[in-house]
Amino acid sequence: MTPQSLTLGYVPGGTPAKWARIWAQRHPKVPLQLCAVAAADAADGVRDGTVEVALLRLPADTSGLAVIPLYEETTVAVVPTDHLLSAVDEITAADLDGEPVLIPLDDVLAWAGAPGVPVDHRPETTQDAIELVATGMGALIVPQSLARLHHRKDLIYRPITDAPTCPVVLAFQEGPQPAMVEEFIGIVRGRKAGSSRGQTQPVPKRTAREKTLAKQAARAAAGKVARKPGPADRGRR
């Protein structure tokens, strides 16, 4: 039985709009429900069936789940607009040496030996940390999509060229998938409409005789194209 809808979870900063648009074009009678989920809850949401599929960041506990790598997010530093680092387009980790750095409790990066001096106070959320960056308490190191999500006019962010990237994946339960989940996976993987797994009929193999006839026809066609009129041909006109 075809489900009445498909639920896609996505972590803060996730951008499912492109796939949601394609889904709406191909399956207008099956709504795609978009469900914002906290980064810490995304994998559990797939495991317990709250969402069928989810866009989430690694590292995360994906035990019992299958994942498809999607893209790697650039890691950036968020600082006030009047900060010294605002004078350049990109920075290195060394540029943050000695810099106070805020690390929220919902931090999603896995950067061992990250630069900067951690501030003793750990804000509850990335949003709270952004507010503290604006007061000048310290810098914040996050995936670029989170910096965009929490953009403020009094803050800027700069890519850290030698920082590890943050992988984003599509996660779903292991094992055979319902038809609608398989269809969404196909969209994410770039399959064209009507070419989803299980819908394309295999091309029948040609017999030896059919292959021979095809080769003969190809040689004959090539000979007609390559052959140019000679004197004898002109004489027959």
C-alpha positions in Angstrom: 0.0 0.0 0.0 1.4 3.4 -1.0 1.9 5.7 2.0 -0.1 8.9 2.2 3.0 11.0 2.8 6.8 10.7 3.3 8.5 12.4 6.2 12.0 13.9 5.7 13.9 15.1 8.8 16.7 17.6 8.5 19.1 19.1 11.0 19.5 22.9 11.4 21.2 24.3 8.3 20.1 21.4 6.2 18.7 22.4 2.8 16.2 19.9 1.4 14.4 22.4 -0.8 15.8 21.2 -4.1 14.7 17.6 -3.4 11.4 18.7 -2.0 10.7 20.6 -5.3 11.5 17.6 -7.5 9.4 15.3 -5.3 6.4 17.7 -5.6 6.8 17.6 -9.4 6.9 13.8 -9.6 4.6 12.9 -6.8 2.0 15.6 -6.3 -0.4 13.2 -4.6 2.1 12.1 -2.0 3.1 15.1 0.2 6.7 15.3 1.4 6.5 16.3 5.0 9.6 18.3 6.1 10.5 18.0 9.8 13.2 20.1 11.5 15.0 17.9 14.0 17.8 18.7 16.5 21.2 17.4 15.4 21.4 15.1 18.5 17.9 13.6 17.7 18.1 13.1 13.9 19.5 9.5 13.8 17.2 8.4 16.6 14.3 9.9 14.7 15.0 7.6 11.7 15.5 4.5 14.0 12.2 5.0 15.8 10.2 5.8 12.6 9.5 9.5 13.5 10.9 10.3 10.1 11.6 7.9 7.2 14.7 9.6 5.9 16.9 12.4 7.4 19.6 14.8 6.3 22.1 14.8 9.1 25.7 15.6 9.8 28.5 13.3 10.8 29.9 12.4 13.2 26.6 10.8 14.5 25.6 7.4 15.9 24.3 5.8 12.7 24.2 2.3 14.0 21.3 0.4 12.3 21.1 3.0 9.6 22.2 3.1 6.0 23.8 6.4 4.8 24.5 8.0 1.5 27.2 10.8 1.5 25.8 14.0 0.0 28.4 16.8 0.4 31.0 18.3 2.6 30.4 21.5 4.4 33.1 24.2 4.8 34.0 25.0 8.3 34.0 28.8 9.2 34.7 31.1 12.1 32.0 33.6 13.1 33.2 36.9 14.5 31.9 40.5 14.9 32.1 42.7 11.8 34.7 44.9 13.5 37.0 42.0 14.3 40.5 41.9 12.8 39.7 38.8 10.8 37.0 40.6 8.9 39.7 42.3 6.9 40.5 39.0 5.0 38.4 36.7 2.8 39.6 33.5 4.4 41.7 32.4 7.3 43.8 29.5 8.6 43.5 27.7 12.0 46.7 29.6 13.1 44.8 32.9 12.8 42.6 31.8 15.7 45.5 30.9 18.0 44.9 32.6 21.4 41.4 33.7 20.3 38.6 33.0 22.8 36.2 30.4 21.2 32.7 29.6 22.2 31.7 25.9 22.2 27.9 25.4 22.5 26.5 22.2 24.1 25.0 21.3 20.7 28.4 21.6 18.9 28.4 19.5 15.7 32.1 19.6 14.8 34.6 16.9 15.4 37.8 18.8 15.3 40.4 17.4 17.6 42.9 20.1 18.5 40.7 22.9 17.2 42.3 26.3 17.5 41.5 29.0 20.0 41.1 29.1 23.8 37.7 27.6 24.8 35.6 30.0 26.9 34.6 28.5 30.2 30.9 29.2 29.8 29.3 26.8 27.3 26.0 28.1 25.9 23.1 25.7 25.5 22.7 26.1 21.7 24.5 27.5 18.6 21.9 30.3 18.6 22.9 31.3 22.1 26.5 31.2 21.1 25.8 33.5 18.2 24.3 36.0 20.6 27.5 35.9 22.7 29.7 36.3 19.6 27.9 39.5 19.0 28.8 40.8 22.5 32.5 40.2 21.8 32.8 37.2 24.1 34.6 35.1 21.5 34.5 33.5 18.1 32.4 30.5 17.0 33.5 27.7 14.7 30.6 26.0 12.9 29.7 24.5 9.5 29.0 27.3 7.0 25.3 26.5 6.7 24.8 27.2 10.4 26.6 30.5 10.1 24.2 31.4 7.3 21.2 30.1 9.2 22.0 32.4 12.2 23.2 35.4 10.1 23.2 38.8 11.7 24.2 42.2 10.3 26.8 42.7 13.1 28.6 39.4 12.4 30.6 37.9 9.6 32.1 34.5 9.0 35.3 33.5 7.3 36.2 30.0 5.8 39.0 28.2 7.7 41.0 26.8 4.8 42.8 24.0 6.7 39.9 23.0 8.9 38.2 19.6 8.5 35.0 19.7 6.6 31.6 18.5 8.0 30.0 15.6 6.1 26.3 15.7 5.4 24.5 12.4 4.6 21.1 11.0 3.9 20.2 8.4 6.5 17.5 5.7 6.4 16.9 2.4 8.0 18.9 -0.6 6.8 17.3 -3.3 4.7 14.6 -3.3 2.0 13.0 0.1 1.6 9.3 1.1 1.1 8.7 2.2 -2.5 8.4 5.9 -1.5 11.7 5.9 0.4 13.4 4.2 -2.5 11.9 6.8 -4.8 13.3 9.6 -2.7 16.7 8.0 -2.6 16.6 7.9 -6.4 15.9 11.6 -6.5 18.8 12.4 -4.2 21.0 10.2 -6.3 20.0 12.1 -9.4 17.9 9.5 -11.2 15.6 10.8 -13.9 11.9 10.5 -13.7 10.8 7.0 -14.6 14.2 5.5 -14.1 14.0 4.6 -10.4 15.3 1.2 -9.3 12.8 -1.5 -10.1 11.0 0.4 -12.8 13.6 0.1 -15.6 13.2 -3.1 -17.6 16.5 -4.8 -18.5 17.5 -4.6 -22.1 17.3 -8.1 -23.7 20.6 -9.5 -24.9 21.1 -9.9 -28.7 21.7 -13.3 -30.2 24.9 -14.1 -32.0 23.2 -13.8 -35.4 21.7 -10.5 -34.5 25.1 -9.2 -33.5 26.6 -10.5 -36.8 23.9 -8.8 -38.9 24.3 -5.6 -37.0 28.1 -5.5 -37.7 27.5 -6.3 -41.4 24.9 -3.4 -41.6 27.4 -1.1 -39.9 30.2 -1.9 -42.3 27.9 -1.5 -45.2 26.8 1.9 -44.1 30.4 3.0 -43.4 31.4 1.9 -46.9 28.6 4.0 -48.5 29.7 7.1 -46.6 33.4 6.6 -47.2 33.1 5.8 -51.0 33.5 8.8 -53.2 32.6 9.1 -56.9 35.5 8.2 -59.2 36.1 8.8 -62.9 34.2 5.7 -63.8 31.2 6.9 -61.9 31.3 10.3 -63.7 31.5 8.5 -67.0 28.3 6.8 -66.4 26.3 10.0 -65.9 
